[in-house]
Amino acid sequence: MRKWQLLTEQANDKLLSQYRQEVFPGKMIEEIAIYNQDVMAGRPATKAAPLFGQRLSALRKIKGLTQRELAEALGTTREMVDYYERRAINPALEVVRGCAKALNVSVIELLGSEDKNGKKRRGTGPTGKMRRLFEAASQLPRSQQDKLTAVLEAFVNQHAAR
């Protein structure tokens, strides 16, 4: 780097520091984040991103990629990566496959149906009342489980006979 470039860079840093102190009085320099086009695009989100977008963004950051770098790997623009991360509710299969390949993860991991250990996750929705009752009943002594089984079988058989 030439001397004049270094001096210009130092002057810019000093001006930026003074500006930050004027705009954000009382804040430490480290607390003030600078807008970075490759990491943050557009306005801050007003609603949560779709699950696919959240997973894509998290995996991209884990891999240490910017939106621009991921876009280059996908052969698209940074704006499209931003769209996939923030708004794409139902991306095309080709997009999902391309993202998985670029991030070197499986499609299943990108879509979120496996945990990090490769085990299938249980349903992520609210637990049903019957499931909670069955799980609680499975903790009862065997004799009480047998009584519950007999009662349930009678109800199910009676309903099936109708």
N, C-alpha and C positions, 0 to 999 in steps of 0.2 A: 504494500500500500504506500502510495506517495505521501509526502509530508502534508501537502495541501488537502488531500483527501482525509487524512487523519485529523487535521485541525478542523475541517468542516464537520466531520462526524462528532468531534468533541463539542463543538459549538452547538450543533443540533441537540445533542444530549443535554447540554446545559439549558437551552431554551425549553426543551420538553419538560425538564425537571421544574423549571420556574413556572411553566404553564400548569403543570399538575398541582403545584402548591397553591396557585391562585384559584383553580377550579375546584380542587378538593382540599380545602384547608383542614389542617389537623390530621390528615391521613398520612400514613407512612407510604413511601414510594412503592414498596413491595405490595401493598394492599391494592394498588390501582392497576387494574388490568388494561393493557393496550388492546384495542380492537385488532384482531388478526384475521384477515380475509380468508386464509386457508382453514382456520379452525371455526370461526364464527361467521356465518353468512346471514345477511339480512337483519331484520329486527328480532329481538328475543321472542321466543314462542309464547303465545297466550294460552295454549292448551297443550296437554301432553302429546308427545309423538306416538304414533301407532307402535305396537309391540315390535314389528319387524324393524322399524326405524330405530327404536331404542337399542335393539340387539346389534344392528348394523353399526351404529355409532359407537357403542361400547367396544365391539370387537375391533373396529378400525383404530380406536384410541389405544387399545391393548397392544395392537400390532405396531403402534407408533407411526401410523400414517396420517397425513392430512387429507382433507376432502379432495384437494387437487391431485395428490399422489394416487388416491384410490380411483379418481376419475380417469387418470391416465392409464391405469391398469385395466380399467373397464372399457376404455376407448370412448369415453363420453366426456361431458363437461362437469365442472365443479358444481354448477347449478343443479344438474340432474342428481348428483350425489346428495346435495342438500335436500332436494325434493324427496328422495328415497328415505332419508333420515327423519324428515319432519312431517311429511304429508302423505306418503304413499301407503294407502290402506291395504291394497291388494296388488302388489307388484307382479309383473309377468314372471313366468317360470324362468325364462332366459336371464332376466335380471337377477333373480335369486341365485341361480347357478353361477352366473358370472361373479357376483359378489362373494359367494362362498369360495370360488376358485382363487380370486384375487386375495382373499384374506387367509387362504390355506386352511379352511375349516370345512366341516361337512355341512350340507344343506340343512340337515336335521338340527345341527348345533346353531346355525344361523336363525332358523325358524323358532328355536327354543323348546323343542320337545325332548331334549336330552339335557341332563345336567353336565357339569364339567367332567365328571367321572365316566360319562358315556351311558349312565343308567337312564332309563325312561322315567320321566317325571310323572307323578300322578296328576290328575285333573287340577287345573289351577283355579277353577271356579269355586263358588261357595260349597261347603260340604252340606249334603242333603241331610234332612232330619233322620231318615231311615239309616243312612250310613253311620251317622253319629251313634244311633241306638245300637246298631250291630257291633260297632267297635267297642262301645261300653259293655255290651252283653258278652263279648268275647273275653272280658276280664273277670266275669263271674265264675264261681265254682262250677265244675262239670255238671253236678246234679241240677243246678238252677238253669244251666244252658240247655239241658235235656228237656226240662219243663217248658221253657220258652220255645224250643224247637217243635214240641208236640202241639202247642197252641198255634204257632204260626202255620204249621203244616195243615192243621184243621181249617184255618181261615183260607189258605190258598186253595186247598182241595174243594172247599165249599164254593169259592168264587169260580174255579175252573169248571165246576159241574153246571153252572148256569148257562 
